Amino acid sequence: MSSVSYFVTGASRGLGLEFVTQLLARPNTKVVATARDPTALPELAALQRCTPSDRLLVLQYDVTDFRFSERVVEESSKFLENKLDVLIANAGTVFQRGVGFQERNWDKAIETLTVNAVASFVLLQALLPLMKNAQRRTVLFISSRQASFELTQHSPKSVVPLDSWYPDYNVSKAALNMAILKFGQELKDDGFILVPMSPGWVRTRGGGDDAPLTLHESIRGMLEYLDRVTLNDTTKFVDYQGNAMPW
């Protein structure tokens, strides 16, 4: 049986690390795991040490440096046997929590937009030839309920907790969803499935200890949805269980 190949960004901790862990627990999978600094946190290195080298490749990848995308594809193509089934675009960031309009740093706003909305498509463009050699051609983009115009808070900043006020993040994830919708319509002709998915409120460094979902629950649900997704589902905005999310 041929293996199913995955490429996961932002894999050094949180959602990304859990994606890699659960994917490697499945038979016949091989995973490329990338991080800005794979040595910064011990968990990914520990996972690499206990995993056969023909199943896990860990690479440095700074998503804000677009020159990295071509290089990281070159470094992973032999390991992937020149084909990639699934890209999991997980890398993301949140800056300027609680910062008001007058104090906002627009360089940080642009960086947020770059990481959360633009960088995934730069990588997808570079990976396109490898994905065209595979059957599944599926891309999971980690979106958020904060991308939803309907669900986003309409309260003034004065009544919103400081750590829940991050307009740059809202803007970047809404832009991500629109890009998925438009580029997904184009790539559907080549059999690509693009999925914007909210992982839910998860107990991570960003989600906090009060979040109701564990990493295991969120990632398991997203992977189960990926297992059953079809071309008819491309560009549909869903939660971690595959339920429709409002735009």
C-alpha positions as CSV (number, residue, x, y, z in Angstrom):
1,M,0.0,0.0,0.0
2,S,1.4,3.4,-0.9
3,S,1.8,5.9,1.8
4,V,-0.3,9.1,2.3
5,S,1.9,12.2,2.5
6,Y,1.4,15.3,4.5
7,F,3.1,18.7,4.8
8,V,2.5,20.5,8.1
9,T,3.6,24.1,8.8
10,G,4.0,25.6,12.3
11,A,4.7,22.1,13.7
12,S,6.9,22.9,16.7
13,R,4.1,23.2,19.2
14,G,0.3,23.4,19.7
15,L,-2.0,22.4,16.8
16,G,0.9,21.8,14.4
17,L,2.7,19.4,16.7
18,E,-0.5,17.5,17.5
19,F,-1.2,17.2,13.8
20,V,2.2,15.6,13.3
21,T,1.8,13.3,16.3
22,Q,-1.6,12.0,15.2
23,L,-0.6,11.6,11.6
24,L,2.4,9.5,12.6
25,A,0.2,7.3,14.8
26,R,-1.6,6.3,11.6
27,P,-0.1,3.5,9.4
28,N,1.3,4.3,6.0
29,T,1.8,8.0,6.5
30,K,4.8,10.2,6.0
31,V,5.1,13.7,7.2
32,V,7.1,16.8,6.4
33,A,7.0,19.0,9.5
34,T,8.2,22.6,9.3
35,A,8.9,25.3,11.9
36,R,10.6,28.7,12.0
37,D,13.1,27.2,14.4
38,P,12.7,23.4,14.9
39,T,15.2,23.4,17.7
40,A,13.5,26.1,19.8
41,L,11.2,23.7,21.5
42,P,12.1,20.1,22.6
43,E,8.8,18.3,21.7
44,L,9.3,18.2,17.9
45,A,12.9,17.1,18.3
46,A,11.9,14.3,20.6
47,L,9.3,13.1,18.2
48,Q,11.9,13.1,15.4
49,R,14.3,11.0,17.5
50,C,11.7,8.3,18.0
51,T,10.3,8.2,14.4
52,P,11.9,6.4,11.5
53,S,13.6,8.8,9.1
54,D,11.6,7.6,6.1
55,R,8.4,8.7,7.9
56,L,9.2,12.2,9.3
57,L,11.3,15.0,7.8
58,V,11.7,18.1,9.9
59,L,12.7,21.3,8.1
60,Q,13.3,24.9,9.0
61,Y,10.8,27.2,7.3
62,D,10.2,30.9,7.9
63,V,6.9,31.6,6.2
64,T,7.6,35.3,6.2
65,D,10.6,34.8,3.9
66,F,9.0,33.8,0.6
67,R,12.4,32.7,-0.8
68,F,12.2,29.8,1.7
69,S,9.2,28.2,-0.1
70,E,11.1,27.0,-3.2
71,R,13.9,25.8,-1.1
72,V,11.8,23.8,1.3
73,V,10.0,22.2,-1.6
74,E,13.3,21.1,-3.1
75,E,14.5,19.7,0.2
76,S,11.3,17.7,0.7
77,S,10.5,16.4,-2.8
78,K,12.8,13.4,-2.6
79,F,11.4,12.4,0.8
80,L,7.9,12.8,-0.5
81,E,8.7,10.7,-3.6
82,N,7.8,13.7,-5.8
83,K,4.1,13.8,-4.7
84,L,2.2,15.4,-1.8
85,D,-1.4,14.4,-0.9
86,V,-2.3,16.9,1.9
87,L,-1.0,20.3,2.9
88,I,-1.9,21.5,6.4
89,A,-1.3,25.2,6.5
90,N,-1.3,25.7,10.2
91,A,1.4,28.4,10.8
92,G,-0.2,31.5,12.3
93,T,0.4,34.4,14.7
94,V,-1.4,36.9,16.9
95,F,0.2,40.3,17.6
96,Q,-1.1,43.4,19.4
97,R,-3.7,42.0,21.8
98,G,-5.5,44.8,23.4
99,V,-3.8,47.5,21.4
100,G,-6.0,50.4,20.4
101,F,-6.2,52.1,17.0
102,Q,-4.1,55.1,18.0
103,E,-1.3,53.0,19.3
104,R,-1.4,50.3,16.5
105,N,1.9,49.3,14.9
106,W,1.1,48.9,11.2
107,D,4.3,46.9,10.5
108,K,3.0,44.3,12.9
109,A,-0.4,44.4,11.2
110,I,1.2,43.7,7.8
111,E,3.3,40.9,9.3
112,T,0.1,39.4,10.8
113,L,-1.6,39.5,7.4
114,T,1.5,38.0,5.7
115,V,1.8,35.1,8.1
116,N,-1.9,34.3,8.4
117,A,-3.2,35.0,4.9
118,V,-0.5,35.3,2.3
119,A,2.2,32.9,3.2
120,S,0.1,29.8,2.9
121,F,-0.6,30.5,-0.7
122,V,3.0,31.2,-1.5
123,L,3.8,27.8,-0.2
124,L,0.8,26.2,-2.0
125,Q,2.0,27.7,-5.3
126,A,5.5,26.2,-4.8
127,L,4.0,22.8,-3.8
128,L,1.5,22.7,-6.7
129,P,3.6,20.4,-8.9
130,L,4.0,17.8,-6.2
131,M,0.3,17.9,-5.3
132,K,-0.7,17.5,-8.9
133,N,1.2,14.2,-8.9
134,A,-1.0,12.9,-6.0
135,Q,-4.7,11.9,-5.9
136,R,-6.0,13.7,-2.9
137,R,-4.8,17.2,-3.6
138,T,-6.3,18.5,-0.3
139,V,-5.3,21.7,1.5
140,L,-6.4,22.4,5.1
141,F,-6.1,26.0,6.1
142,I,-6.4,26.7,9.8
143,S,-9.0,29.6,10.0
144,S,-10.9,30.8,13.0
145,R,-14.3,31.9,14.1
146,Q,-12.7,35.3,14.4
147,A,-12.8,35.3,10.6
148,S,-16.6,35.3,10.6
149,F,-18.3,38.7,10.2
150,E,-21.4,37.2,11.9
151,L,-19.7,35.7,14.9
152,T,-17.1,38.4,15.5
153,Q,-17.8,40.7,18.5
154,H,-19.6,43.9,17.7
155,S,-19.1,45.4,21.1
156,P,-16.9,48.4,21.6
157,K,-13.3,47.8,22.7
158,S,-14.0,49.3,26.2
159,V,-16.2,46.3,27.1
160,V,-14.1,43.5,25.5
161,P,-11.3,41.8,27.5
162,L,-7.9,43.0,26.4
163,D,-6.7,39.6,25.4
164,S,-9.8,39.2,23.2
165,W,-9.2,42.4,21.2
166,Y,-7.0,41.7,18.2
167,P,-8.3,43.3,15.0
168,D,-5.2,42.5,12.9
169,Y,-6.0,38.8,13.5
170,N,-9.6,39.1,12.6
171,V,-8.7,41.0,9.4
172,S,-6.0,38.4,8.4
173,K,-8.3,35.4,8.9
174,A,-11.1,37.0,7.0
175,A,-8.7,37.7,4.2
176,L,-7.5,34.1,4.3
177,N,-11.1,32.8,3.9
178,M,-11.8,35.1,0.9
179,A,-8.5,34.0,-0.7
180,I,-9.5,30.3,-0.2
181,L,-12.9,31.0,-1.7
182,K,-11.5,32.7,-4.8
183,F,-8.4,30.5,-5.4
184,G,-10.4,27.4,-4.5
185,Q,-12.8,28.1,-7.3
186,E,-9.9,28.3,-9.7
187,L,-8.0,25.2,-8.4
188,K,-11.2,23.1,-8.3
189,D,-10.8,22.6,-12.0
190,D,-7.5,20.7,-11.3
191,G,-9.2,18.6,-8.6
192,F,-7.9,20.5,-5.6
193,I,-9.9,20.7,-2.4
194,L,-9.3,23.8,-0.2
195,V,-10.8,23.7,3.3
196,P,-10.9,26.7,5.6
197,M,-11.5,25.2,9.1
198,S,-11.9,26.6,12.6
199,P,-10.1,24.3,15.1
200,G,-12.5,25.5,17.9
201,W,-11.4,27.1,21.2
202,V,-8.5,24.9,22.1
203,R,-6.3,24.7,25.2
204,T,-3.1,26.0,23.7
205,R,-0.7,28.8,24.6
206,G,-3.0,31.2,22.7
207,G,-6.3,29.6,23.7
208,G,-5.6,29.6,27.4
209,D,-6.5,27.1,30.1
210,D,-10.3,27.9,30.1
211,A,-10.8,26.6,26.5
212,P,-13.1,23.6,26.4
213,L,-11.3,21.6,23.8
214,T,-8.1,19.6,24.1
215,L,-5.6,19.5,21.3
216,H,-6.3,15.8,20.8
217,E,-10.0,16.4,20.3
218,S,-9.6,19.3,17.9
219,I,-7.0,17.6,15.7
220,R,-8.8,14.3,15.7
221,G,-12.0,16.0,14.5
222,M,-10.2,17.9,11.8
223,L,-8.4,14.8,10.5
224,E,-11.6,12.8,10.5
225,Y,-13.2,15.5,8.3
226,L,-10.2,15.5,6.0
227,D,-10.6,11.7,5.6
228,R,-14.1,12.1,4.2
229,V,-13.9,15.5,2.4
230,T,-14.8,15.5,-1.4
231,L,-14.4,18.0,-4.2
232,N,-18.0,19.1,-3.6
233,D,-16.8,20.4,-0.1
234,T,-14.1,22.7,-1.4
235,T,-14.0,26.2,0.0
236,K,-16.8,25.4,2.6
237,F,-16.0,27.1,5.9
238,V,-16.4,24.5,8.6
239,D,-15.6,23.9,12.3
240,Y,-13.4,21.1,13.6
241,Q,-16.2,18.6,13.2
242,G,-17.2,19.6,9.7
243,N,-20.2,21.7,10.7
244,A,-20.9,24.8,8.6
245,M,-19.5,28.1,9.9
246,P,-21.2,31.4,9.0
247,W,-19.1,33.7,6.8
